[in-house]
């Protein structure tokens, strides 16, 4: 999906239940190129993300790693693909572990509440993103409007 709201199948409150899990791929085999591209797009050129020698020798990490905001952005894209770009009303996240080149990330979006706000049906979501080893790398929450 491209994030175009016209391509998203609307979620319906009547078909959703609290405790239901909605899964989505976040990224398959995150590349170093993508990490460097994000550095350029964001203006965040911290060498911990782009310079292997600095990351390993000066900082003591096994490699460079992704910007937390790259992980959050990729997760946000998967989330808007799921709920619709024009329906997401709140989104926040916490970075809990590094994301390394080669990681494959999967999102789990658990419905924690269904309610009405200002005449609209909304769902609250608990977000958990894990890597290919099942390790949590990001947690968060979101709220989105849904159809009745």
Backbone as a ProteinNet text record, in pm:
[ID]
protein_1_A
[PRIMARY]
XXXXXXXXXXXXXXXXXXXXXXXXXXXXXXXXXXXXXXXXXXXXXXXXXXXXXXXXXXXXXXXXXXXXXXXXXXXXXXXXXXXXXXXXXXXXXXXXXXXXXXXXXXXXXXXXXXXXXXXXXXXXXXXXXXXXXXXXXXXXXXXXXXXX
[TERTIARY]
83.6	0	87.2	35.8	113.1	79.5	-19.2	-61.6	-173.9	-211.4	-321.4	-450.7	-526.4	-647.5	-747.5	-748	-843	-808.9	-683.1	-642.2	-658.3	-692.6	-704.8	-847.7	-863.3	-996.1	-1030.7	-1140.1	-1170.5	-1196	-1138.2	-1168.5	-1305.2	-1381.9	-1517	-1524.2	-1573.6	-1586.1	-1667.3	-1768.3	-1855.1	-1781.9	-1668.2	-1591.7	-1466.2	-1448.1	-1328	-1365.4	-1273.5	-1299.4	-1175.8	-1199.5	-1090	-1013.2	-882.5	-796.3	-755.3	-818.7	-785.7	-649.3	-570.9	-437.9	-439.7	-387.5	-373.1	-222.8	-174.4	-31.2	1.5	125.4	168.6	320.3	372.2	517.6	561.3	676.3	731.1	841.9	941.4	1049.5	1112.4	1150.1	1217.5	1362.7	1455.7	1598.5	1638.6	1631.5	1668.3	1812.2	1829.6	1962.7	2036.4	2168.2	2251.6	2220.2	2193.1	2159.4	2037.3	1936.4	1814.9	1843.4	1931.4	1969	2040	2131.8	2203.8	2107.6	2015.2	1916	1833.5	1798.5	1723.6	1808.4	1937	2025.3	2019.4	2024.9	2017.5	1883.7	1776.6	1643.3	1615.7	1667.1	1637.8	1739.7	1858.6	1965.4	2039.2	2008.9	2074.3	2192	2309.6	2429.2	2516.4	2456.4	2533.7	2606.2	2739.6	2815.5	2783.4	2715.4	2676.2	2581.6	2516.9	2421.4	2480.9	2594.4	2642.7	2789.4	2867.3	3011.8	3047.3	3070.8	3097.6	3216.4	3321.5	3441.9	3412.8	3343.8	3308.4	3219.5	3118.7	3024.1	3093.8	3186.9	3252.1	3370.4	3456.4	3579.6	3561	3494.2	3479.5	3363.1	3253.3	3133.7	3114.9	3184.8	3178.3	3057.7	2987	2873.4	2920.6	2843.6	2885.3	2875.9	2800.6	2780.8	2709.6	2685.9	2595.8	2455.3	2365.4	2226.8	2133.5	2008.4	1909.7	1874.2	1838.4	1783.3	1650.6	1626.1	1496.4	1380.5	1399.2	1291.3	1268	1368.6	1346.7	1253.6	1280.4	1193.4	1052	1041.1	908.6	837.7	912.1	852.2	805.3	886.9	846.5	722.7	718.1	601.6	479.1	497.3	386.6	331.7	419.8	375.4	291.7	337.2	258.7	124.3	125.3	3.1	-96.3	-49.2	-141.5	-187	-103.9	-150.4	-265.9	-260.7	-363.1	-492.2	-481.3	-601.1	-643.1	-552.9	-582.8	-510	-445.4	-361.5	-442.5	-567.7	-651	-727.1	-702.9	-778.1	-695.6	-565.7	-479.3	-486.4	-523.8	-538.5	-430.8	-371.7	-262.9	-166.5	-38.3	63.7	184.6	230.3	349.8	425.4	556.9	636.3	754.4	805.5	925	1021.2	1146.6	1248.3	1304.4	1297.3	1340.4	1463.3	1503.6	1625.6	1670.7	1799.8	1853.2	1797.5	1789.6	1753.7	1878.2	1921.4	2048.3	2025.9	2126.7	2117.7	2088.2	1999.3	1959.8	1837.3	1795.8	1678.4	1551.4	1463.5	1327.9	1234.7	1148.2	1061	915	841.3	698.7	624.3	511.3	430.2	309.4	279.6	156.2	78.5	-42.9	-128.4	-249.5	-247.9	-356.4	-460.5	-586.5	-695	-717.1	-696.3	-710.9	-840.9	-905.8	-1033.8	-1105.4	-1237.7	-1325	-1412.2	-1424.3	-1503.4	-1550.5	-1629.2	-1675.1	-1618.4	-1566.4	-1516.5	-1575.3	-1643.1	-1701.5	-1782.4	-1859.9	-1946.4	-1878	-1750	-1675.4	-1639.1	-1645.7	-1595.2	-1444.1	-1376.7	-1230.8	-1184.6	-1063.7	-998.2	-865.4	-829.4	-698.1	-616	-490.5	-402.6	-277.6	-236.2	-105.3	-14.2	99.2	190.5	312.7	345	468.4	535.6	660.3	738.5	851.5	864	968.6	1055.9	1178.4	1267.7	1250.6	1331.2	1320.7	1348.3	1409.5	1436.7	1329.2	1225.9	1118.5	1149.2	1259	1296	1219.5	1159.3	1089.4	1190.8	1160.7	1247	1173.7	1042	961.6	828.7	781.2	646	579.1	448.4	379.4	229.5	164.1	18.1	-29.4	-153.1	-213	-364	-426.4	-570.7	-607.9	-713.8	-756.6	-908.1	-961.9	-1104.2	-1131.1	-1246.5	-1287.9	-1432.2	-1474.2	-1613.6	-1698	-1828.4	-1916.5	-1923.3
-118.6	0	123.7	230.5	352.9	452.6	423.6	519.8	607.9	591.4	665.9	620.2	713.9	672.9	600	627.1	560.3	413	371.4	232.8	151.8	217.1	150.2	102.8	-24.5	-76.3	-25.5	50.4	108.7	1.6	25.5	-59.9	-20.8	-120.1	-94.9	-134.6	-42.7	-67.7	-194.1	-217.3	-333.7	-465.7	-462.9	-583.7	-596.1	-502.7	-500.7	-524.1	-584.2	-606.6	-574.7	-532.1	-505.3	-635.3	-627.7	-744.8	-803.7	-759.5	-808.4	-754.3	-838.7	-800.5	-787.5	-677.1	-652.9	-646.7	-734.6	-739.7	-673	-627.2	-565.3	-571.9	-599.8	-592.4	-446	-421.7	-286.6	-268.3	-356.9	-352	-490.9	-529.7	-657.5	-629.3	-678.9	-664.7	-517.2	-442.2	-300.8	-285.3	-203.3	-187.3	-66.6	-73.8	40.1	160.2	133.9	241.7	317.2	244	309.9	393.7	344.2	419.6	548.5	540.8	660.1	755.1	702.3	787.7	863.8	795.2	862.4	972.9	947.9	1051.8	1175.8	1155.6	1267.8	1338.5	1262.1	1321.5	1396.5	1344.4	1404	1509.6	1504.9	1594.6	1546.4	1424.6	1367.6	1283.4	1343.9	1276.9	1223.6	1192.3	1134	1011.3	1006.3	896.4	758.7	752.7	623.4	548.5	624.8	566.2	539.6	601.6	594.7	556.2	563.5	539.7	413.8	305.8	175.9	183.5	246.4	254.6	332	444.1	520.9	437.7	374.1	296.5	183.3	116.2	1.3	40.9	125.9	157.1	267.3	373.3	485.6	466.5	409.4	398.6	259.1	158.7	24.9	-58.6	-20.4	-99.4	-202.3	-306.2	-405.7	-355.6	-247.8	-194.1	-59.6	4.1	118.5	66.1	155.6	114.7	225.7	190.3	283.6	392.3	506.9	615.5	566.5	602.4	568	624.7	747	809.2	740.2	672.4	592.7	476.9	409.5	299.2	350.1	464.6	521.8	559	616.5	653.4	533.4	428	305.5	244.7	247.6	196	282.1	413	503.2	479.8	450.9	420.7	293.3	189.8	65.7	90.4	173.9	205.9	280	378.1	449.9	362.2	267.1	170.6	88.2	59.6	-21.2	57.2	176.6	250.7	358.8	401.4	510.5	636	700	815.8	930.5	941.2	1051.1	1015.2	897.5	853	845.3	852.1	846.4	980.9	979.6	1105.4	1125.3	1018	1027	911.4	938.4	835	876	787.4	811.8	681.4	691.5	569.5	589.1	476.1	472.1	371.7	410.4	322.2	237	105.4	18.1	-65.8	-72.8	-145.3	-97.5	-112.6	-73	-162	-101	-171.7	-171	-289.6	-307.7	-330.8	-300.5	-337	-486.7	-520.2	-659.2	-701.2	-619.2	-654.9	-654.8	-745.6	-749.2	-720.4	-620.9	-577.7	-604.6	-644.5	-672.5	-595.7	-537.7	-462.3	-541	-528.5	-581.9	-463.2	-446.6	-336.4	-397.3	-389.9	-449	-342.7	-375.4	-283.1	-287.9	-173.8	-167.7	-101.1	-28.2	35.7	72	71.3	123.6	227.6	345.2	450	550.2	645.7	752.7	884.9	962.3	1095.9	1192	1293.4	1395.5	1333.7	1230.6	1167.6	1068.9	1039.4	945.4	820.8	705.2	581.6	583.8	551.3	546.2	420	379.2	269.6	320.9	267.9	291.8	165.6	183.7	72	75.4	-41.1	-57.7	-114	-51.1	-87.9	-158.9	-271.9	-342.4	-381.2	-338.1	-375.1	-465.2	-579.1	-675.1	-703.6	-747.5	-787.3	-936.6	-988.2	-1127.1	-1226.2	-1182.1	-1268.5	-1256.1	-1176.6	-1158.1	-1052.8	-981.2	-877.2	-748.2	-689.4	-562.4	-452.8	-372.9	-260	-127	-129.4	-7.8	-44.5	38.9	25.7	161.2	162	289.5	274.4	380.5	381.4	470.7	448.4	529.5	529.5	629.5	638.7	667.7	601.3	620.6	617.6	700.5	694	570.5	510.2	395.6	415.7	341	346	274.5	305.6	239.7	88.4
0	0	0	-49.6	-59	50.3	134.3	233.3	180.3	53.8	-5.6	60.8	125.4	196.6	108.8	-22	-110.5	-129.9	-96.5	-112.7	16.2	126.6	254.4	273.3	310	341.5	480.6	493.6	624.2	731.4	847.6	961.8	1014.6	1056	1106.6	1253	1334.4	1478	1504.4	1422.8	1443.1	1419.3	1351	1321.6	1407.9	1500.9	1584.5	1730	1804.1	1945.6	2028.6	2151.7	2243.7	2264.8	2259.1	2271.4	2137.3	2030.5	1896.4	1854.6	1788.8	1741.1	1589.4	1540.8	1398.3	1370.6	1286.5	1257.2	1125.6	1115	990.2	979.7	859.9	841.5	849.2	911.3	921.6	818.3	820.6	722.5	714.9	595.5	574.1	538.5	620.3	593.5	577.2	685.5	683.9	634.5	533.6	473.8	531.5	524.3	563.8	474.5	348.5	255.5	304.2	349.8	398.4	522.6	608.5	728.4	689.2	592.8	546.8	476	397.7	332.3	436.2	544.9	650.8	713.6	734.1	788.7	700.2	569.4	476.6	480.5	486.6	487.6	617.6	728.3	858.7	899.3	838.4	878.9	1002.9	1047.2	1165.5	1119.6	1118.6	1070.6	1184.2	1297.5	1407	1352.2	1366	1305.2	1362.8	1474.7	1531.7	1436.3	1346.5	1252.8	1114.9	1083.3	945.1	929	1035.8	1026.6	1106.1	1034.8	1098.4	1194.7	1151.6	1235.5	1365.4	1353.3	1472.7	1565.2	1508.4	1589.7	1665.1	1599.8	1663.1	1750.5	1700.1	1773.1	1877.9	1842.1	1935.4	2032.4	1983.3	2067.5	2127.7	2075.2	2132.5	2094.9	1989.8	1942.1	1840	1817	1718	1573.2	1551.2	1416.4	1429.1	1316.4	1314.8	1344.6	1383.7	1403.9	1357.8	1335.5	1281	1381.7	1330.5	1411.3	1471.5	1595.7	1655.1	1574.5	1524.8	1447.4	1313.6	1259	1138	1171.7	1283	1325.7	1350.8	1416.4	1443.4	1313.3	1218.9	1090.5	1010.6	1007.1	936.8	1001.5	1134.3	1206.2	1177.4	1175.5	1143.9	1004.6	910.8	774.4	770.1	841.5	848	916.4	1018.6	1091.3	1002.3	926.4	838.6	722.3	679.3	579.7	636.3	765.6	830.9	855.2	911.1	952.2	853.4	767.3	675	718.4	624.6	655	713.7	675.9	724	851.3	908	1025	1152.5	1140.8	1258.1	1329.9	1458.3	1532.1	1637.8	1687.9	1785.2	1761.5	1785.7	1771.8	1853	1939	2017.9	2036.2	2055.4	2066.3	2160.2	2206	2289.8	2226.9	2213.3	2156.1	2269.3	2255.7	2366.1	2333.2	2208.1	2170.1	2032.5	2006.4	1876.3	1765.3	1648.9	1526.1	1438.8	1398.9	1328.5	1179	1097.7	956.2	944.1	853.8	833.7	913.7	1010.2	1090.5	1006.4	1041.1	987	1103.7	1086.4	1194.6	1161.8	1265.1	1252.6	1360.1	1323	1417.7	1462.5	1590.7	1647.4	1702.7	1656.3	1697.6	1768.9	1902.1	1981.8	2013.7	1987.3	2020	2170.8	2235.8	2381.4	2424.1	2333	2364.7	2235.4	2245.2	2139.3	2208	2146.8	2209.8	2105.4	2151.2	2062.5	2113.5	2019.9	2050.2	1948.3	1996.9	1908.6	1795.4	1827.3	1728.6	1636	1659	1574.8	1654.7	1589.1	1648.7	1638.4	1748.8	1749.1	1819.5	1786.1	1857	1911.5	2027.6	2084.4	2060.8	2027.1	1994.6	2080.7	2127.9	2190.3	2082	2063.1	1954.7	2012.4	1952.7	1985.6	1855	1838.1	1719.8	1766.6	1700.3	1734.9	1613.9	1643	1534.3	1506.6	1416.8	1372.6	1485.9	1593.6	1708.8	1816.2	1789.8	1886.1	1991.3	1976.2	2072.7	2042.6	2147.1	2131	2100.7	1999.6	1966.5	1980.6	1978.9	1991.7	2054.6	2144.7	2199.1	2186.1	2187	2176	2180.3	2139.2	2136.7	2023.4	1985.6	1879.2	1897.3	1837.9	1832.3	1687.9	1640.7	1502.2	1492.1	1403.2	1371.8	1286.8	1309.2	1228.7	1186.6	1086.7	1045.4	1149.3	1153.8	1254.8	1240.3
[MASK]
++++++++++++++++++++++++++++++++++++++++++++++++++++++++++++++++++++++++++++++++++++++++++++++++++++++++++++++++++++++++++++++++++++++++++++++++++++

